[in-house]
């Protein structure tokens, strides 16, 4: 039976095995997918498959800046403990370094570290450390000056929250203050023009519904909504937020005084958006005792 690239990909996705191992397994078993999985397991090449169903919502975010470009990557693991593992940290650092030359996650997975693809490096580390892991995402910013900040760093350049700020003018010290503000306040966008129109419209409808509950006339409600939406935009956009370093100024005004124009930012936090399975330890023990 002819072994196709699609078959090899399916087996790799199922087992976490390397490309050549997956192809050999299919060849040895005449294209029988189930038999190929068993073959890989017996050879000890499908260790990652046992971990693939577990939620990987911990891990680290790493940030790297080279010249006018900064990149952030998130590599997830199952437990927070792995984030403190030196082997894991070295791998995350290497992946972040490779990300500078990649355009997206798929390109990053295909990039090489010490002669091995990032994807295969990750699969090997799953087998070594014994937890499910995943390269979840990467993002870049570029500008005249790019400053990075990691909140509660577990190792140099990596931690639970990574921030990158791009700006023209100003200095690194001011950029670091802005990055710390972003880590703490988590703005949704740089300015009103950068906000997602769908998010703004949804908030407006919510505020309209709340206001109508008061029983006030529509013309009064419309005036109320103008004020509420102005406040919403101010609280959601970086340039309009009160600067945590000096609450008497907005971030935008502080940037003006520092001779800086903030052009872009990104904030990446480990596990954000991942639905974690809540475990009841007492129930888990009781269930185990019952067999």
N, C-alpha and C positions, 0 to 999 in steps of 0.2 A: 504493500500500500504506500502511495506517495505521501510523504510528510510535508505538510504545507507550513508556511510561516504563521498562519492564523492558528494552527494546531499547537505550534510551539509556544506562541504567545499565551494561549488559553492555559496550557499546562504551567507556564511560568507564573501566571497570575494566580493560579490555584495553589501552587506549592511554594512559590518563592524561590524555586531553583534557578540556577544560571541557564543562559540560553543553550550552551553546548550540552549541558547535562539533560535539559528538557528534550532536546532533539535526539540525544542518544537513547533516552528512556522510551521515546515514541518509536524509534527505529527498532529497538530490542523487542518491543511488544507489538509490532506491526500496526501501529497507530491506535491501539486500544487505550483510550484515555485513562480509564480506571486502573488497568493493569500497569500503565506507565506511572501513575501516582504511587501505587504499591511498590513498584520497582525503585522509585526514588526514595521512598521511606525506608526500604530495606537497606539501601546504600547509605542511609544517613544524610541524604541530600534534600530532604523536604522538612527539615526541622522547623523552618519558618512557617510552614503551613499550619502547624498546630497552634500557632500564636495569632493567626490572621483574623480570628473572630473577636479578639479582645479589643476593647476600646483603648486607643492610645491618645490620651488627652493631656498628658503631662509632657515633660521634656524641656527644651530650651529654644530661645530665640537668639540668633547670633547676628551681629551687625559688623559690616566691613566697609571702610571708605578708602577708595583709591582715586586720588586726584579730585575731579569734580563729580564723581559718581559714588553713591552709597547704595548698599544692598542689605536687605534683611531676609533671613531665612528662618523658618520654623521646622524643627525636627521633633516629632512627638514620640513619647514612650508611654508605657502603661502606668508607671509609678514615678513619683517625685524623686525617689531614691536614685534612679538611674541618672537623673540630671546631675548628680554629684559624682558619678562614675567618671574617672579620668579618661578611660578608653572612649566613652561616649562623647565627652567634651572635645577630645582631640578630633573625633570624626566630624562633629558638628562644625568645628572651626575650619576643617579642611573643606567641608561642603560649602560653607559661606565664602571661602576664598575662591572656590571654583565658580560660584554664582556670579561673580563680577563679570565673567566672560559669557554668561548665558542669558538668553532673552526671556525664558520662561521655565516653569518647573520641568516640563518634558525634556527640554534641552539640557537642563541641569542634571537630570537623571542619567542622561547619555554622556555627560562630561566625565573625564577620567581623573582619578586620584591615584597616584602611584601605579599607573598602568591598568587600573581596574575602574569600571564605570561606577558612578555614584550609586546607582541602583543595586549593583552587585555588592558594593561595599556595605550598603545598608543591610542587605540580606544576610551577609556573612556576620555582621554584628548582631543581628537578631538571634542567630544560632549560637553565637559566643556568649552573649549576655543573658539570653533566655527570656526576652520580653518582645512583644510586638512593637515595632517602630515604624514610623512613616515620615517621609519628606512631604510635608503638607503644602507649603507655599513659599513663594519668594516675591519680593517687590523691590523696586529701585526708585531712587530719586536722583536728579542731577541739578546742578546749579553752580553759580560762581564759587560758593563755599558750601561744603556739606559737613555738618557736624553730627556726631553720633552720641547717644547716651543709652546706657543700660541700667535699668532700675534693679537694685538688689542683685548685683552681678554674682553669678556662681563661679565664674572664671573670667579672665579678661575678654571683653567683647561679647559676652553672652550671659543671659539671665532669663527672668520671666517676662520682662517687658523691654523691647528694644525700640528706640526712636531715632529717626533721621530727620534733619532739618536742612533744607536748601535755602540759601539766601544770597543776595547781592549786597556787598558792603558789610558794615559791622565787623565784629571780631568773634573769635571762637568762644570767648567767655560768655558773650551775650547769646550766641547760638546754643550754648550748653544750658543756659537759664531757660531759654524757650523750649528746648527739648525736655527739660525736667518738668516744665509746666504741662507740656503735652502728655507726658507719662502720667501725671497726676490727674489732669482734668479730662483727657480723652475727647478732644473736639471732633465733631463729625465732619467738618470741612474747613478749608482755609478761609473762605469768605462766603457771603450770601450767594454770589454768582456760581460758586462751586458746589452748592448744596444739591442733593438729589431732589428734583421737582416733585417726585412721587411722595417723598418723605414730608416735604413741606405741605403738600396738599392734604395728606393724611392727617397731619397735626392740625391743620386749619379746620378740617371737618370735625375732628374730635373736640376742638375748642368751641366750634359752633354748636355742637350738640350739648356741651356742658352749659354754654351760655343760655341756650333755649330752655333748659331746665329751670332757669330763674324766672321764666315767664315774662321777661322784659320785651318791649317792642323790637321789631327787626332792625329799625334804624339805630337803636341804642346798642343792639347786639353787634352790628357791623362796626361801630366805633370801638367796642370792647375788643373785638377780634383784631383790629389793627394794632392795638397796644400789646395784646398777648402774643401776636406773631412777631412783633418787633423784639419782644423779650426772648422768645424762643430762638430767633436767629442769633441774637447777641450771645445767648448761652451756648449755642451749638457751634459757632464759628470761631476759629482761633483768633483772628485779628480783632474780633469784637469782645472777646472774653476779658474779664478783669485779670490782670497779670498776677500770678501767685507771688512773684517776687516783690511787686509793688501794686497792691490792689487799687491804688489811686489812679492808675493808668490802665488802659486796655493794652493788650499785646501789640496791637497795631501802632498805638501812640508811643509805646516803649521802643518799638523798632525804629520809628521816625527819629526819636531822640538819640538812638544808638547809631544812626546813619545806616540802617539796614533795611532791606526790602525782603521780606520772607516770601519765597516763590513757591515752595512746596514742602510737604512734610509727610511722614508716614509713622504710624504707631502700630506695632505688632505685639500682641500678647499671647502667651502660650495658652492653647486650648480654647480661645474665644470662639464661640459659635458651635463648639462640639457639645453634643448632648451626652453628659456623663451618666452612666447607669448608677443609680443610688443603691448601695448594698446595705441591707439590715444585717449586721453581724450576728445578732442573737438568732434571727431566723435562719441564717446560713448554717450556724452551728447545730441548731435543732434539726434542720433538714439532713445534715451530714450524719447525725446520730441515728436518724431513722433509716439510714441506708438509702 
